Amino acid sequence: MKLSPLYFALAALAAGSVTAKPLVIAHRGASGYLPEHTLEAKALAYAMKPDYIEQDVVMTKDDQLVVLHDHYLDRVTDVADKFPDRARADKRYYAIDFTLAEIKSLRVTEGFNIDDKGNKVAGFPNRFPMWKGDFTVPTLQEEIELIQGLNKTLGYDIGIYPEIKAPWFHRHEGKDISTAVLKVLKQYGYTNQESKVYLQCFDPIELKRINDELMPAMGMDLKLVQLLAYTDWNETMVYQGNTATPYDYDWFFKPGAMKKVATYAEGIGPWKPMLVDDKSTKDNLIVLPLMQEAKQAGLAVHPYTFRADPGRIAPYAENFAGMLDVFYNKVKVDGLFTDFPDKAVHFLSEQK
């Protein structure tokens, strides 16, 4: 296999230091097997013994925190059937427009899209069948209590990995979701760098606010992770009055950017093609500069998202295990997000 010069530089860098065992982060729970972010998916993920389990957090109309990947409800619930007149002008059903009781009345299913005929089509056809089972949207507190309770009864020490979703949107709607999340984390004993928690967010403006203002005011010092996106994903918006424009993520990929990130965060969460070029082949692995820049800045690197579904294996790997091998053993990431935590745990257990 022909490897880029950067790979050899990274290998030499790693050889000179003792690195901790890389992490397995259960992405939305065991979402390859059960509907994402349900308590059932989190319980199954727990049984697979990852290091951390992820929670995406949004806020309800009555200021409760629920675990949903999106700040709208229509991709994973029957909200359009139960509340057909509650969509906004963009035809989306926003969690912030519903009370917790209303959200609890919804049925959760495997994520779906609407095709051109108006049919609901599963995003991952080989996963849990749509509309089977009896799944609901959990609160952040319910999920933390599940994980902490299992830590007590089983004797493990599995951590949580919450993401504050769209804080720019919540603040524009008059809700300070970041303060609310920090209050819950503090309530459950997550207060310092030793706590088994990473707190992540795509919004760098908000992550700096959390680091510089909110946590000091609350006597907290958690490990923060800057999630990385491309500008045209519209992952973070900046408001001028009621006009929102995309935050410019381009600076994250320029020399010196990671040193700036290290002033307010302990790690980054990049999309995996930001670390390994999709033009890579099995004979020519192209590791991009972001990895070396992040490590030189002292940042942990936890890329997303590793999926074993058909069509989701990168072109430079034979199979899912091969993809894990590239990132764990060649790129040497500190951890990664996967919908299939059992497969990653098994892979690492087989390493000598």
N, C-alpha and C positions, 0 to 999 in steps of 0.2 A: 504494500500500500504506500502510495506517495502522500506524504503529509506536508502541510505548509510549514515554513520556517517558524511561524508563530507557535505551532504545536510543540516544537522542540524547545523553544524558549519557555513555554509554560511547563513542560515536563521537567526541565531543569530547575525551574522555580519551585515546583512541587517537591522535587527530590530533596531540596534543602530544608524542608520544614515538615513537621509532623502535622498531618491534617486529620481533623475529626472525621468519623464515619459520616458519609453523606446522608442527608435526610430524605425521607419519603413523606410527601405532603399529600393527603387524600383530598383531591380536588372536588369540592362540593360533596364530600363524602365518598362512598363507593358508587359514584354516579355512573360507572360503566355497567352496573348491575341492578340498581334501583333508582327511582326518580330522584333527581338531584335535590340536595338540601332538605330532604325529608329526614325526620328522626330515624326512620328505618334505614336510610342510606348511611346515616352517621353511626348507627349501632353496628351495621355490617362492616363499615370501614374500621371501626374500633377493633372488632374481632380480628381484623387483618394485621393489626399491630403496626400501623405507621407511626411516625414520630409526631406528626401534627395532622389535625383535621381542620379544613377550611370552612369559614362562615362568611357569606356575603350578606351585608346588613343594610336594610333600608328602613324608613320610618313610615308609620301609619298616620292617618288623619288625627288620631288621638294620642300621638306622641309615643307610641310603643315601637319597639325595635323587633323586626321580623327578619328571618333568614331567607332571602331571595336573591338570585343572581342579578335580576334586573329590577329597576325601580318601577317597573310596570308588571302587571299580573297575567297578561293574556297569553304568554308563551307556554306557561306550565299549568294553568288552571282553567276551570270552566266559568270564569268571571263573565265572559261575553254572553253566556246562556242565562246566568242567574241575575245579572245586572246589565241588561242590554242597553240601557239608556245612560250609562255612567261613563262612557268613553269621552275623551277630550277631542278637540278638533282634528287631531292627527289619527283618530280612531284607536288610540292606545288606552288601556285601563291602568291608571297609575295607582300604586299602593298608597300613596300619600292622600288620595281622595277617598279612602275606605278606612273604617274603624277596624280595630283588631277583631272585634266580634264578627264583622262582615267578612274579613279575610279568613277567619277560622271556619266560616261556613262553606268555603270553597273546597272543591275537590282538586287535588294535585295529581298530575300525570307526567309521564315522560315528555320532555320538551318537544314542541311541534312547530311547524310552519304552516301557513295557509297557501295552498296552490292556486293557480289561476281559475280553478273551478269552485273555489271556496271551501275545499276539503282540508281537513286537518291532517297533515302528513308528518310522521315522526322524523325528527332530525337525525336520529340514529336508528334505522329500521331493525337492526339486530338486537337492540336492547330491550328492556322490560316492556311488555305490551301496553299500549296506550289504554287508559281508562280502566285498567284492572287494579284491584286492591283498593284500599281506603286510606289515602295519604292526605295529609294536611300541611299547612304552612306553619313551621315552628317559630317561637320567639327566640331571641338570642339567649335569654335567661334559661329557657327550657333546654336548649342545646348544651349550654355550659353545665347545667346541673346533670344532664345525662353523662357527659364526658367525665366530670369530676366524680360523679357517683360510681361510674365504672372504674375509674382510677382507684377509688377506695376499695371496692369489692374484689377487683382482680389484681390489685397491687402494681399496676403499670403506672407510667407517668407520661401519658400522651397529652400533647399540648394542643392549644387552639391557635388558629391563624385567621382572625377576622379581617375582612376588607370593608372599609367604609365606602359605600357605593355613591357615586355622584354627589359629593358634598356641595358642589357648586349649585346643583339643582335644588337640593334641600334648603340651602341658605336663601336662594332666590324665592323659595316658597315660604320663607319665614321660620325655618326649623334648623337648629344647630345640631345636626346629627353627630358630629365629632364629639362634642361635649357629652351628649347622651351616651355614646358608646364608651367613652372613657369612664363615666360614672359607673356603668355596669361592670366593666372590667375591674375597677377598683373595689366594687362591692364584693366581687368573687375572688379577691386576693391577688389579682394580677397588677402589680404596682411597680416592678423594677426590672432591670436587665436580666436578673436571674429567673424571673417568672417564665413559665413555659408558655410563652405567647410571642408571636410576631403580629404587629399591626400594620396592615398594608393599605395603600391607596394609590390610584392613578393620578390624583390631583396634587401636583407638587406645591402649589400655593397653599393648599390645606395641610399637607404633610409638614410643611415648614411652620405653619401656625400651630399645629399639634406639638411639634418639638419645641418651638421657641416660646409659646404663650400658654397653651392649655395644660400641657403636662407639668411645667414648673408651678403653675398656679394651683394644681391639684396634688402636688407632692409625688408625682409619678415620673418614671423614666423607663419607658418600654422600648423594646427593639422595634424600629420602624423600617418598613420596606417600601421603596419607591417602585411602583409598577410602571413599566415602560410600554408606550403605545406609539403608533405613527399618527401624525397630525390628522390625516384624512379619516381616521377611525371615529373622530368626534367623541373620543372617550372623556375628554375634559373640555368644558366650554367656559368662556369668560364673558360675563355680562357687562354691557354698557347700557344702563337703563334696562329695557326689556329686550334688547338685541344681544343675541349670544353668538360669539364667534369661536372657532376651535382654538384651544391652546396650542401653541407652536412647540411640538416635541423635538424639533430638529436639533436643538442644541445638545440634547442628551447624547448624540452620536458624534460629537466633535471632540477633539483632543482636549483634555483637562476637565471635561464635564463631570466625570465620576468623582473627582476630588471635590467638586462643589456639592455633589449629592452627599458625600461623606460628612459634610458639615451638619446635616440634619437627619440622616438615616444611617442604619447599620447594614442595609442590603438593598439589592435591586431584584425585581421580578421581570425579566425580559421575556418576550415571545421567543421561542427557541430559534427561529430563523435569524434573530438578531445576534445570535452567538455562532451559529453554524450556517453558512450560506446554503440556500436551497439549490444552488448550482453544484454543490458538492456531489461527488460520486463515491462509490465504494473504494475506488483507487485514488481518490484525490479529495481529502477532507479539507475544506476551507474554513478555518476558525477565524472569525472576524475580530477586529481590534477591541471591541467592547469588553470581551472577557478579560484580556490582559489589563486594560485600563481599570476595570472594576477591582481586580485583585490588587493592583498596585495602590489603589486608594483604600484598601483594607475592607472592602465591602463583601458581604456574603452574596452569592449569586444563586437564585432559585428560579429557573425558567419554567414556563408553562407552554402548552398543556400536552402531556404525553398520553396518547390514546392508542389502544390496540385494535380499534374498529377497522373494518375493510376500508382501504383507501387512505388511511391515516399514518401509514408507515413512511418515513422520510426516504427519498431516493437513494441515500447513501447507506441504508441499512437493509439487511435481508428480512428482518422481522422486528417485533417489539423489543425483544431482548437485545438485538443488535443496536437499536436506537438508544436504549439505556446504556449500553456499553460505550457508545460514542460520547455521551454526555457525562456519565459517571467516571469513566476511566481514561478518556482521551482529553476531553475538554476540562474535566475535573471540576464540575459544578459542585456547590456545597449542598444541594438538594434540588428536588424538582417536584412539580405538581403533576399528579396523574389521576385519571378516572379509574384506574385499575391498581389500587395500592397493593393488593396481594401480589401482583406480578413483580412490582418493584421491590417489595420486601423479599420475595423469593430470590430475585436476581442478586440482591446484595448478600443474602445469606449464603449463596453459592460462591461468592468471591473469596479467594484465599488471602 
